[in-house]
Amino acid sequence: VQLQAYGGGLVQAGESLRLSCVVSGRAFSRYAMGWFRQAPGNERRFVAAIRPSGSGTNYSDAVRGRFTISRDNAKNTVYLQMNSLKPEDTAVYYCAAKGRPGYNGMYGYPSSYDLWGQGTLVTVSS
């Protein structure tokens, strides 16, 4: 199983971006998915998570109300819609997957995830 994230870029404050993460292999619908971000000099931090079924989501306080995580299990893809971007959202964004058959949970810690994508850079100018 491999994760490929894309969609980052350079935008101005207040604009929007949508990140995508495509997961190769079968059984994508069994994976809890998450998005994390890491700014220079900082640790990797939780952004958003979604249950394997897509029935529940969770967000960090920093992005709640501006970002939306979603998934399309038919396309093996998880998305992060980012609106009203701020300069402090500048970071490398990573998608992550956690497989736990039969468990429809979600996770907020990097150590909980088994698989990671390569990251995509989001830069927000003021």
DRENVODREN-440473 format. One record per atom (N, C-alpha, C): x, y, z; atom name; residue in three letters. Coordinates in pm, whole numbers, plus 50000, padded with zeros to 5 digits. Example, Ala and Ser with C-alpha at 12.3 -4.5 7.8 and 13.67 -1.06 7.14 Angstrom:
2
<site px="51319" py="49431" pz="50780" kolza="N" firo="ALA"/>
<site px="51230" py="49550" pz="50780" kolza="CA" firo="ALA"/>
<site px="51320" py="49670" pz="50780" kolza="C" firo="ALA"/>
<site px="51285" py="49775" pz="50708" kolza="N" firo="SER"/>
<site px="51367" py="49894" pz="50714" kolza="CA" firo="SER"/>
<site px="51290" py="50003" pz="50787" kolza="C" firo="SER"/>
END
This chain:
126
<site px="50084" py="49881" pz="50000" kolza="N" firo="VAL"/>
<site px="50000" py="50000" pz="50000" kolza="CA" firo="VAL"/>
<site px="50088" py="50124" pz="50000" kolza="C" firo="VAL"/>
<site px="50058" py="50217" pz="49910" kolza="N" firo="GLN"/>
<site px="50131" py="50343" pz="49904" kolza="CA" firo="GLN"/>
<site px="50033" py="50460" pz="49902" kolza="C" firo="GLN"/>
<site px="50079" py="50571" pz="49959" kolza="N" firo="LEU"/>
<site px="49999" py="50692" pz="49963" kolza="CA" firo="LEU"/>
<site px="50068" py="50800" pz="49881" kolza="C" firo="LEU"/>
<site px="49991" py="50867" pz="49798" kolza="N" firo="GLN"/>
<site px="50044" py="50974" pz="49713" kolza="CA" firo="GLN"/>
<site px="49961" py="51099" pz="49734" kolza="C" firo="GLN"/>
<site px="50022" py="51199" pz="49796" kolza="N" firo="ALA"/>
<site px="49951" py="51325" pz="49822" kolza="CA" firo="ALA"/>
<site px="49990" py="51428" pz="49717" kolza="C" firo="ALA"/>
<site px="49895" py="51509" pz="49679" kolza="N" firo="TYR"/>
<site px="49923" py="51617" pz="49584" kolza="CA" firo="TYR"/>
<site px="49818" py="51726" pz="49601" kolza="C" firo="TYR"/>
<site px="49844" py="51839" pz="49534" kolza="N" firo="GLY"/>
<site px="49750" py="51950" pz="49540" kolza="CA" firo="GLY"/>
<site px="49802" py="52074" pz="49610" kolza="C" firo="GLY"/>
<site px="49921" py="52065" pz="49669" kolza="N" firo="GLY"/>
<site px="49977" py="52182" pz="49735" kolza="CA" firo="GLY"/>
<site px="50018" py="52289" pz="49636" kolza="C" firo="GLY"/>
<site px="50053" py="52403" pz="49690" kolza="N" firo="GLY"/>
<site px="50094" py="52514" pz="49605" kolza="CA" firo="GLY"/>
<site px="50106" py="52643" pz="49682" kolza="C" firo="GLY"/>
<site px="50123" py="52751" pz="49609" kolza="N" firo="LEU"/>
<site px="50137" py="52885" pz="49667" kolza="CA" firo="LEU"/>
<site px="50007" py="52962" pz="49644" kolza="C" firo="LEU"/>
<site px="49948" py="53008" pz="49754" kolza="N" firo="VAL"/>
<site px="49825" py="53087" pz="49744" kolza="CA" firo="VAL"/>
<site px="49836" py="53207" pz="49837" kolza="C" firo="VAL"/>
<site px="49744" py="53301" pz="49817" kolza="N" firo="GLN"/>
<site px="49740" py="53417" pz="49904" kolza="CA" firo="GLN"/>
<site px="49643" py="53391" pz="50020" kolza="C" firo="GLN"/>
<site px="49663" py="53463" pz="50126" kolza="N" firo="ALA"/>
<site px="49575" py="53451" pz="50242" kolza="CA" firo="ALA"/>
<site px="49430" py="53473" pz="50200" kolza="C" firo="ALA"/>
<site px="49342" py="53389" pz="50252" kolza="N" firo="GLY"/>
<site px="49201" py="53397" pz="50220" kolza="CA" firo="GLY"/>
<site px="49157" py="53306" pz="50107" kolza="C" firo="GLY"/>
<site px="49252" py="53253" pz="50033" kolza="N" firo="GLU"/>
<site px="49220" py="53165" pz="49921" kolza="CA" firo="GLU"/>
<site px="49204" py="53021" pz="49968" kolza="C" firo="GLU"/>
<site px="49173" py="52934" pz="49871" kolza="N" firo="SER"/>
<site px="49145" py="52794" pz="49902" kolza="CA" firo="SER"/>
<site px="49236" py="52700" pz="49824" kolza="C" firo="SER"/>
<site px="49253" py="52582" pz="49876" kolza="N" firo="LEU"/>
<site px="49322" py="52472" pz="49809" kolza="CA" firo="LEU"/>
<site px="49253" py="52343" pz="49848" kolza="C" firo="LEU"/>
<site px="49263" py="52246" pz="49759" kolza="N" firo="ARG"/>
<site px="49217" py="52112" pz="49794" kolza="CA" firo="ARG"/>
<site px="49330" py="52013" pz="49774" kolza="C" firo="ARG"/>
<site px="49364" py="51944" pz="49881" kolza="N" firo="LEU"/>
<site px="49464" py="51839" pz="49875" kolza="CA" firo="LEU"/>
<site px="49394" py="51706" pz="49853" kolza="C" firo="LEU"/>
<site px="49465" py="51618" pz="49781" kolza="N" firo="SER"/>
<site px="49416" py="51483" pz="49757" kolza="CA" firo="SER"/>
<site px="49523" py="51384" pz="49797" kolza="C" firo="SER"/>
<site px="49481" py="51269" pz="49839" kolza="N" firo="CYS"/>
<site px="49573" py="51161" pz="49874" kolza="CA" firo="CYS"/>
<site px="49515" py="51032" pz="49818" kolza="C" firo="CYS"/>
<site px="49585" py="50975" pz="49722" kolza="N" firo="VAL"/>
<site px="49541" py="50852" pz="49658" kolza="CA" firo="VAL"/>
<site px="49614" py="50734" pz="49722" kolza="C" firo="VAL"/>
<site px="49540" py="50634" pz="49758" kolza="N" firo="VAL"/>
<site px="49596" py="50517" pz="49825" kolza="CA" firo="VAL"/>
<site px="49590" py="50398" pz="49729" kolza="C" firo="VAL"/>
<site px="49705" py="50342" pz="49702" kolza="N" firo="SER"/>
<site px="49709" py="50227" pz="49613" kolza="CA" firo="SER"/>
<site px="49671" py="50101" pz="49689" kolza="C" firo="SER"/>
<site px="49636" py="49998" pz="49616" kolza="N" firo="GLY"/>
<site px="49605" py="49872" pz="49682" kolza="CA" firo="GLY"/>
<site px="49458" py="49858" pz="49715" kolza="C" firo="GLY"/>
<site px="49424" py="49744" pz="49772" kolza="N" firo="ARG"/>
<site px="49285" py="49715" pz="49804" kolza="CA" firo="ARG"/>
<site px="49251" py="49753" pz="49947" kolza="C" firo="ARG"/>
<site px="49126" py="49744" pz="49980" kolza="N" firo="ALA"/>
<site px="49077" py="49762" pz="50117" kolza="CA" firo="ALA"/>
<site px="49095" py="49902" pz="50169" kolza="C" firo="ALA"/>
<site px="49091" py="50002" pz="50080" kolza="N" firo="PHE"/>
<site px="49102" py="50141" pz="50127" kolza="CA" firo="PHE"/>
<site px="48991" py="50172" pz="50227" kolza="C" firo="PHE"/>
<site px="48874" py="50117" pz="50207" kolza="N" firo="SER"/>
<site px="48760" py="50147" pz="50294" kolza="CA" firo="SER"/>
<site px="48779" py="50096" pz="50436" kolza="C" firo="SER"/>
<site px="48882" py="50019" pz="50463" kolza="N" firo="ARG"/>
<site px="48911" py="49971" pz="50597" kolza="CA" firo="ARG"/>
<site px="49010" py="50058" pz="50672" kolza="C" firo="ARG"/>
<site px="49063" py="50159" pz="50605" kolza="N" firo="TYR"/>
<site px="49164" py="50244" pz="50665" kolza="CA" firo="TYR"/>
<site px="49105" py="50372" pz="50723" kolza="C" firo="TYR"/>
<site px="49140" py="50400" pz="50848" kolza="N" firo="ALA"/>
<site px="49120" py="50535" pz="50898" kolza="CA" firo="ALA"/>
<site px="49226" py="50623" pz="50835" kolza="C" firo="ALA"/>
<site px="49187" py="50745" pz="50799" kolza="N" firo="MET"/>
<site px="49279" py="50835" pz="50731" kolza="CA" firo="MET"/>
<site px="49295" py="50964" pz="50809" kolza="C" firo="MET"/>
<site px="49412" py="51023" pz="50795" kolza="N" firo="GLY"/>
<site px="49438" py="51149" pz="50863" kolza="CA" firo="GLY"/>
<site px="49525" py="51240" pz="50779" kolza="C" firo="GLY"/>
<site px="49518" py="51366" pz="50811" kolza="N" firo="TRP"/>
<site px="49607" py="51467" pz="50755" kolza="CA" firo="TRP"/>
<site px="49684" py="51532" pz="50870" kolza="C" firo="TRP"/>
<site px="49813" py="51549" pz="50848" kolza="N" firo="PHE"/>
<site px="49900" py="51616" pz="50943" kolza="CA" firo="PHE"/>
<site px="49978" py="51722" pz="50868" kolza="C" firo="PHE"/>
<site px="50039" py="51812" pz="50942" kolza="N" firo="ARG"/>
<site px="50124" py="51912" pz="50878" kolza="CA" firo="ARG"/>
<site px="50245" py="51940" pz="50964" kolza="C" firo="ARG"/>
<site px="50351" py="51982" pz="50895" kolza="N" firo="GLN"/>
<site px="50475" py="52011" pz="50964" kolza="CA" firo="GLN"/>
<site px="50538" py="52136" pz="50903" kolza="C" firo="GLN"/>
<site px="50547" py="52239" pz="50986" kolza="N" firo="ALA"/>
<site px="50612" py="52363" pz="50947" kolza="CA" firo="ALA"/>
<site px="50760" py="52354" pz="50983" kolza="C" firo="ALA"/>
<site px="50845" py="52432" pz="50917" kolza="N" firo="PRO"/>
<site px="50989" py="52426" pz="50947" kolza="CA" firo="PRO"/>
<site px="51018" py="52449" pz="51095" kolza="C" firo="PRO"/>
<site px="51095" py="52361" pz="51152" kolza="N" firo="GLY"/>
<site px="51132" py="52373" pz="51291" kolza="CA" firo="GLY"/>
<site px="51030" py="52322" pz="51390" kolza="C" firo="GLY"/>
<site px="50917" py="52276" pz="51339" kolza="N" firo="ASN"/>
<site px="50809" py="52227" pz="51427" kolza="CA" firo="ASN"/>
<site px="50790" py="52077" pz="51413" kolza="C" firo="ASN"/>
<site px="50723" py="52020" pz="51510" kolza="N" firo="GLU"/>
<site px="50688" py="51879" pz="51502" kolza="CA" firo="GLU"/>
<site px="50568" py="51861" pz="51410" kolza="C" firo="GLU"/>
<site px="50546" py="51737" pz="51370" kolza="N" firo="ARG"/>
<site px="50430" py="51706" pz="51287" kolza="CA" firo="ARG"/>
<site px="50304" py="51713" pz="51372" kolza="C" firo="ARG"/>
<site px="50205" py="51786" pz="51323" kolza="N" firo="ARG"/>
<site px="50085" py="51811" pz="51402" kolza="CA" firo="ARG"/>
<site px="49958" py="51766" pz="51332" kolza="C" firo="ARG"/>
<site px="49866" py="51724" pz="51411" kolza="N" firo="PHE"/>
<site px="49737" py="51675" pz="51362" kolza="CA" firo="PHE"/>
<site px="49657" py="51788" pz="51299" kolza="C" firo="PHE"/>
<site px="49594" py="51756" pz="51186" kolza="N" firo="VAL"/>
<site px="49505" py="51852" pz="51119" kolza="CA" firo="VAL"/>
<site px="49361" py="51799" pz="51119" kolza="C" firo="VAL"/>
<site px="49344" py="51677" pz="51064" kolza="N" firo="ALA"/>
<site px="49208" py="51623" pz="51051" kolza="CA" firo="ALA"/>
<site px="49214" py="51472" pz="51037" kolza="C" firo="ALA"/>
<site px="49104" py="51407" pz="51073" kolza="N" firo="ALA"/>
<site px="49094" py="51262" pz="51061" kolza="CA" firo="ALA"/>
<site px="48953" py="51224" pz="51020" kolza="C" firo="ALA"/>
<site px="48943" py="51105" pz="50960" kolza="N" firo="ILE"/>
<site px="48813" py="51057" pz="50915" kolza="CA" firo="ILE"/>
<site px="48806" py="50907" pz="50936" kolza="C" firo="ILE"/>
<site px="48689" py="50860" pz="50974" kolza="N" firo="ARG"/>
<site px="48668" py="50717" pz="50997" kolza="CA" firo="ARG"/>
<site px="48675" py="50639" pz="50865" kolza="C" firo="ARG"/>
<site px="48700" py="50510" pz="50873" kolza="N" firo="PRO"/>
<site px="48703" py="50430" pz="50749" kolza="CA" firo="PRO"/>
<site px="48574" py="50440" pz="50668" kolza="C" firo="PRO"/>
<site px="48463" py="50445" pz="50737" kolza="N" firo="SER"/>
<site px="48334" py="50455" pz="50668" kolza="CA" firo="SER"/>
<site px="48304" py="50595" pz="50618" kolza="C" firo="SER"/>
<site px="48378" py="50694" pz="50668" kolza="N" firo="GLY"/>
<site px="48348" py="50833" pz="50634" kolza="CA" firo="GLY"/>
<site px="48240" py="50894" pz="50720" kolza="C" firo="GLY"/>
<site px="48191" py="50820" pz="50818" kolza="N" firo="SER"/>
<site px="48077" py="50865" pz="50898" kolza="CA" firo="SER"/>
<site px="48113" py="50963" pz="51007" kolza="C" firo="SER"/>
<site px="48240" py="50984" pz="51034" kolza="N" firo="GLY"/>
<site px="48279" py="51078" pz="51138" kolza="CA" firo="GLY"/>
<site px="48412" py="51142" pz="51105" kolza="C" firo="GLY"/>
<site px="48428" py="51267" pz="51150" kolza="N" firo="THR"/>
<site px="48550" py="51341" pz="51126" kolza="CA" firo="THR"/>
<site px="48591" py="51414" pz="51253" kolza="C" firo="THR"/>
<site px="48716" py="51456" pz="51257" kolza="N" firo="ASN"/>
<site px="48767" py="51534" pz="51370" kolza="CA" firo="ASN"/>
<site px="48871" py="51632" pz="51317" kolza="C" firo="ASN"/>
<site px="48883" py="51744" pz="51384" kolza="N" firo="TYR"/>
<site px="48973" py="51850" pz="51339" kolza="CA" firo="TYR"/>
<site px="49049" py="51910" pz="51456" kolza="C" firo="TYR"/>
<site px="49165" py="51965" pz="51425" kolza="N" firo="SER"/>
<site px="49235" py="52043" pz="51525" kolza="CA" firo="SER"/>
<site px="49162" py="52176" pz="51543" kolza="C" firo="SER"/>
<site px="49183" py="52237" pz="51656" kolza="N" firo="ASP"/>
<site px="49120" py="52367" pz="51682" kolza="CA" firo="ASP"/>
<site px="49167" py="52472" pz="51581" kolza="C" firo="ASP"/>
<site px="49289" py="52456" pz="51533" kolza="N" firo="ALA"/>
<site px="49347" py="52557" pz="51443" kolza="CA" firo="ALA"/>
<site px="49277" py="52562" pz="51307" kolza="C" firo="ALA"/>
<site px="49213" py="52451" pz="51268" kolza="N" firo="VAL"/>
<site px="49155" py="52446" pz="51133" kolza="CA" firo="VAL"/>
<site px="49004" py="52423" pz="51133" kolza="C" firo="VAL"/>
<site px="48948" py="52391" pz="51249" kolza="N" firo="ARG"/>
<site px="48805" py="52362" pz="51255" kolza="CA" firo="ARG"/>
<site px="48725" py="52481" pz="51203" kolza="C" firo="ARG"/>
<site px="48631" py="52452" pz="51115" kolza="N" firo="GLY"/>
<site px="48549" py="52556" pz="51056" kolza="CA" firo="GLY"/>
<site px="48603" py="52609" pz="50925" kolza="C" firo="GLY"/>
<site px="48730" py="52579" pz="50894" kolza="N" firo="ARG"/>
<site px="48791" py="52625" pz="50769" kolza="CA" firo="ARG"/>
<site px="48827" py="52509" pz="50677" kolza="C" firo="ARG"/>
<site px="48865" py="52397" pz="50736" kolza="N" firo="PHE"/>
<site px="48908" py="52280" pz="50659" kolza="CA" firo="PHE"/>
<site px="48801" py="52171" pz="50669" kolza="C" firo="PHE"/>
<site px="48793" py="52091" pz="50561" kolza="N" firo="THR"/>
<site px="48701" py="51978" pz="50560" kolza="CA" firo="THR"/>
<site px="48772" py="51856" pz="50503" kolza="C" firo="THR"/>
<site px="48770" py="51748" pz="50580" kolza="N" firo="ILE"/>
<site px="48825" py="51621" pz="50533" kolza="CA" firo="ILE"/>
<site px="48709" py="51536" pz="50480" kolza="C" firo="ILE"/>
<site px="48734" py="51467" pz="50371" kolza="N" firo="SER"/>
<site px="48633" py="51378" pz="50315" kolza="CA" firo="SER"/>
<site px="48704" py="51265" pz="50243" kolza="C" firo="SER"/>
<site px="48628" py="51165" pz="50204" kolza="N" firo="ARG"/>
<site px="48688" py="51052" pz="50134" kolza="CA" firo="ARG"/>
<site px="48590" py="50997" pz="50033" kolza="C" firo="ARG"/>
<site px="48647" py="50938" pz="49929" kolza="N" firo="ASP"/>
<site px="48570" py="50867" pz="49828" kolza="CA" firo="ASP"/>
<site px="48627" py="50727" pz="49822" kolza="C" firo="ASP"/>
<site px="48561" py="50635" pz="49886" kolza="N" firo="ASN"/>
<site px="48614" py="50498" pz="49895" kolza="CA" firo="ASN"/>
<site px="48614" py="50428" pz="49759" kolza="C" firo="ASN"/>
<site px="48531" py="50473" pz="49668" kolza="N" firo="ALA"/>
<site px="48531" py="50414" pz="49533" kolza="CA" firo="ALA"/>
<site px="48655" py="50456" pz="49454" kolza="C" firo="ALA"/>
<site px="48714" py="50570" pz="49494" kolza="N" firo="LYS"/>
<site px="48831" py="50622" pz="49423" kolza="CA" firo="LYS"/>
<site px="48959" py="50607" pz="49504" kolza="C" firo="LYS"/>
<site px="48949" py="50542" pz="49619" kolza="N" firo="ASN"/>
<site px="49067" py="50524" pz="49706" kolza="CA" firo="ASN"/>
<site px="49134" py="50658" pz="49737" kolza="C" firo="ASN"/>
<site px="49056" py="50758" pz="49763" kolza="N" firo="THR"/>
<site px="49110" py="50892" pz="49779" kolza="CA" firo="THR"/>
<site px="49050" py="50962" pz="49901" kolza="C" firo="THR"/>
<site px="49136" py="51032" pz="49973" kolza="N" firo="VAL"/>
<site px="49093" py="51119" pz="50081" kolza="CA" firo="VAL"/>
<site px="49131" py="51262" pz="50043" kolza="C" firo="VAL"/>
<site px="49046" py="51356" pz="50080" kolza="N" firo="TYR"/>
<site px="49064" py="51496" pz="50043" kolza="CA" firo="TYR"/>
<site px="49075" py="51584" pz="50167" kolza="C" firo="TYR"/>
<site px="49139" py="51697" pz="50148" kolza="N" firo="LEU"/>
<site px="49138" py="51801" pz="50251" kolza="CA" firo="LEU"/>
<site px="49109" py="51933" pz="50180" kolza="C" firo="LEU"/>
<site px="48988" py="51980" pz="50196" kolza="N" firo="GLN"/>
<site px="48949" py="52109" pz="50142" kolza="CA" firo="GLN"/>
<site px="48987" py="52217" pz="50242" kolza="C" firo="GLN"/>
<site px="49069" py="52311" pz="50198" kolza="N" firo="MET"/>
<site px="49120" py="52413" pz="50287" kolza="CA" firo="MET"/>
<site px="49072" py="52550" pz="50238" kolza="C" firo="MET"/>
<site px="48990" py="52613" pz="50319" kolza="N" firo="ASN"/>
<site px="48935" py="52745" pz="50285" kolza="CA" firo="ASN"/>
<site px="48989" py="52850" pz="50382" kolza="C" firo="ASN"/>
<site px="48977" py="52975" pz="50341" kolza="N" firo="SER"/>
<site px="49020" py="53087" pz="50426" kolza="CA" firo="SER"/>
<site px="49161" py="53064" pz="50480" kolza="C" firo="SER"/>
<site px="49251" py="53030" pz="50391" kolza="N" firo="LEU"/>
<site px="49387" py="52997" pz="50433" kolza="CA" firo="LEU"/>
<site px="49458" py="53116" pz="50495" kolza="C" firo="LEU"/>
<site px="49541" py="53087" pz="50591" kolza="N" firo="LYS"/>
<site px="49618" py="53187" pz="50663" kolza="CA" firo="LYS"/>
<site px="49767" py="53159" pz="50646" kolza="C" firo="LYS"/>
<site px="49852" py="53260" pz="50663" kolza="N" firo="PRO"/>
<site px="49996" py="53235" pz="50653" kolza="CA" firo="PRO"/>
<site px="50043" py="53126" pz="50751" kolza="C" firo="PRO"/>
<site px="49981" py="53116" pz="50866" kolza="N" firo="GLU"/>
<site px="50021" py="53014" pz="50963" kolza="CA" firo="GLU"/>
<site px="49981" py="52872" pz="50922" kolza="C" firo="GLU"/>
<site px="49908" py="52859" pz="50812" kolza="N" firo="ASP"/>
<site px="49878" py="52726" pz="50758" kolza="CA" firo="ASP"/>
<site px="49992" py="52674" pz="50671" kolza="C" firo="ASP"/>
<site px="50092" py="52757" pz="50646" kolza="N" firo="THR"/>
<site px="50206" py="52716" pz="50565" kolza="CA" firo="THR"/>
<site px="50279" py="52599" pz="50629" kolza="C" firo="THR"/>
<site px="50293" py="52491" pz="50552" kolza="N" firo="ALA"/>
<site px="50355" py="52370" pz="50604" kolza="CA" firo="ALA"/>
<site px="50360" py="52265" pz="50493" kolza="C" firo="ALA"/>
<site px="50432" py="52158" pz="50520" kolza="N" firo="VAL"/>
<site px="50421" py="52037" pz="50438" kolza="CA" firo="VAL"/>
<site px="50307" py="51954" pz="50497" kolza="C" firo="VAL"/>
<site px="50214" py="51916" pz="50413" kolza="N" firo="TYR"/>
<site px="50097" py="51840" pz="50455" kolza="CA" firo="TYR"/>
<site px="50115" py="51693" pz="50417" kolza="C" firo="TYR"/>
<site px="50089" py="51607" pz="50514" kolza="N" firo="TYR"/>
<site px="50105" py="51463" pz="50495" kolza="CA" firo="TYR"/>
<site px="49971" py="51392" pz="50517" kolza="C" firo="TYR"/>
<site px="49944" py="51295" pz="50432" kolza="N" firo="CYS"/>
<site px="49831" py="51207" pz="50460" kolza="CA" firo="CYS"/>
<site px="49884" py="51078" pz="50522" kolza="C" firo="CYS"/>
<site px="49799" py="51015" pz="50601" kolza="N" firo="ALA"/>
<site px="49840" py="50895" pz="50673" kolza="CA" firo="ALA"/>
<site px="49722" py="50798" pz="50680" kolza="C" firo="ALA"/>
<site px="49757" py="50671" pz="50691" kolza="N" firo="ALA"/>
<site px="49655" py="50566" pz="50694" kolza="CA" firo="ALA"/>
<site px="49681" py="50470" pz="50810" kolza="C" firo="ALA"/>
<site px="49572" py="50425" pz="50868" kolza="N" firo="LYS"/>
<site px="49580" py="50327" pz="50976" kolza="CA" firo="LYS"/>
<site px="49481" py="50216" pz="50947" kolza="C" firo="LYS"/>
<site px="49533" py="50094" pz="50935" kolza="N" firo="GLY"/>
<site px="49447" py="49980" pz="50908" kolza="CA" firo="GLY"/>
<site px="49422" py="49902" pz="51035" kolza="C" firo="GLY"/>
<site px="49298" py="49884" pz="51067" kolza="N" firo="ARG"/>
<site px="49259" py="49803" pz="51183" kolza="CA" firo="ARG"/>
<site px="49125" py="49738" pz="51149" kolza="C" firo="ARG"/>
<site px="49128" py="49620" pz="51089" kolza="N" firo="PRO"/>
<site px="49005" py="49557" pz="51041" kolza="CA" firo="PRO"/>
<site px="48897" py="49550" pz="51146" kolza="C" firo="PRO"/>
<site px="48777" py="49590" pz="51110" kolza="N" firo="GLY"/>
<site px="48663" py="49580" pz="51199" kolza="CA" firo="GLY"/>
<site px="48647" py="49696" pz="51294" kolza="C" firo="GLY"/>
<site px="48737" py="49795" pz="51288" kolza="N" firo="TYR"/>
<site px="48731" py="49908" pz="51381" kolza="CA" firo="TYR"/>
<site px="48706" py="50036" pz="51303" kolza="C" firo="TYR"/>
<site px="48596" py="50103" pz="51330" kolza="N" firo="ASN"/>
<site px="48560" py="50224" pz="51257" kolza="CA" firo="ASN"/>
<site px="48596" py="50348" pz="51338" kolza="C" firo="ASN"/>
<site px="48718" py="50353" pz="51384" kolza="N" firo="GLY"/>
<site px="48763" py="50467" pz="51463" kolza="CA" firo="GLY"/>
<site px="48845" py="50565" pz="51383" kolza="C" firo="GLY"/>
<site px="48900" py="50664" pz="51452" kolza="N" firo="MET"/>
<site px="48991" py="50760" pz="51391" kolza="CA" firo="MET"/>
<site px="49093" py="50801" pz="51494" kolza="C" firo="MET"/>
<site px="49204" py="50858" pz="51447" kolza="N" firo="TYR"/>
<site px="49321" py="50876" pz="51531" kolza="CA" firo="TYR"/>
<site px="49378" py="51017" pz="51515" kolza="C" firo="TYR"/>
<site px="49429" py="51069" pz="51624" kolza="N" firo="GLY"/>
<site px="49482" py="51205" pz="51621" kolza="CA" firo="GLY"/>
<site px="49630" py="51217" pz="51645" kolza="C" firo="GLY"/>
<site px="49698" py="51105" pz="51661" kolza="N" firo="TYR"/>
<site px="49841" py="51110" pz="51690" kolza="CA" firo="TYR"/>
<site px="49921" py="51048" pz="51576" kolza="C" firo="TYR"/>
<site px="50033" py="51110" pz="51538" kolza="N" firo="PRO"/>
<site px="50113" py="51052" pz="51429" kolza="CA" firo="PRO"/>
<site px="50155" py="50908" pz="51456" kolza="C" firo="PRO"/>
<site px="50183" py="50876" pz="51581" kolza="N" firo="SER"/>
<site px="50231" py="50742" pz="51614" kolza="CA" firo="SER"/>
<site px="50125" py="50635" pz="51593" kolza="C" firo="SER"/>
<site px="50000" py="50676" pz="51579" kolza="N" firo="SER"/>
<site px="49891" py="50580" pz="51560" kolza="CA" firo="SER"/>
<site px="49884" py="50529" pz="51416" kolza="C" firo="SER"/>
<site px="49945" py="50597" pz="51325" kolza="N" firo="TYR"/>
<site px="49932" py="50565" pz="51183" kolza="CA" firo="TYR"/>
<site px="50046" py="50476" pz="51136" kolza="C" firo="TYR"/>
<site px="50011" py="50385" pz="51044" kolza="N" firo="ASP"/>
<site px="50107" py="50288" pz="50992" kolza="CA" firo="ASP"/>
<site px="50174" py="50334" pz="50864" kolza="C" firo="ASP"/>
<site px="50101" py="50409" pz="50782" kolza="N" firo="LEU"/>
<site px="50146" py="50441" pz="50647" kolza="CA" firo="LEU"/>
<site px="50139" py="50592" pz="50625" kolza="C" firo="LEU"/>
<site px="50238" py="50643" pz="50552" kolza="N" firo="TRP"/>
<site px="50246" py="50787" pz="50527" kolza="CA" firo="TRP"/>
<site px="50273" py="50815" pz="50380" kolza="C" firo="TRP"/>
<site px="50216" py="50926" pz="50333" kolza="N" firo="GLY"/>
<site px="50250" py="50977" pz="50202" kolza="CA" firo="GLY"/>
<site px="50375" py="51062" pz="50209" kolza="C" firo="GLY"/>
<site px="50416" py="51113" pz="50095" kolza="N" firo="GLN"/>
<site px="50544" py="51184" pz="50086" kolza="CA" firo="GLN"/>
<site px="50533" py="51331" pz="50124" kolza="C" firo="GLN"/>
<site px="50413" py="51385" pz="50136" kolza="N" firo="GLY"/>
<site px="50396" py="51525" pz="50172" kolza="CA" firo="GLY"/>
<site px="50381" py="51615" pz="50053" kolza="C" firo="GLY"/>
<site px="50305" py="51720" pz="50070" kolza="N" firo="THR"/>
<site px="50287" py="51821" pz="49967" kolza="CA" firo="THR"/>
<site px="50292" py="51958" pz="50034" kolza="C" firo="THR"/>
<site px="50366" py="52051" pz="49975" kolza="N" firo="LEU"/>
<site px="50393" py="52180" pz="50038" kolza="CA" firo="LEU"/>
<site px="50280" py="52279" pz="50008" kolza="C" firo="LEU"/>
<site px="50231" py="52340" pz="50113" kolza="N" firo="VAL"/>
<site px="50133" py="52448" pz="50103" kolza="CA" firo="VAL"/>
<site px="50197" py="52574" pz="50157" kolza="C" firo="VAL"/>
<site px="50199" py="52678" pz="50075" kolza="N" firo="THR"/>
<site px="50255" py="52806" pz="50116" kolza="CA" firo="THR"/>
<site px="50148" py="52913" pz="50102" kolza="C" firo="THR"/>
<site px="50123" py="52983" pz="50210" kolza="N" firo="VAL"/>
<site px="50021" py="53088" pz="50210" kolza="CA" firo="VAL"/>
<site px="50090" py="53221" pz="50235" kolza="C" firo="VAL"/>
<site px="50081" py="53310" pz="50139" kolza="N" firo="SER"/>
<site px="50144" py="53441" pz="50153" kolza="CA" firo="SER"/>
<site px="50043" py="53542" pz="50208" kolza="C" firo="SER"/>
<site px="50096" py="53640" pz="50278" kolza="N" firo="SER"/>
<site px="50009" py="53741" pz="50341" kolza="CA" firo="SER"/>
<site px="49985" py="53858" pz="50247" kolza="C" firo="SER"/>
END
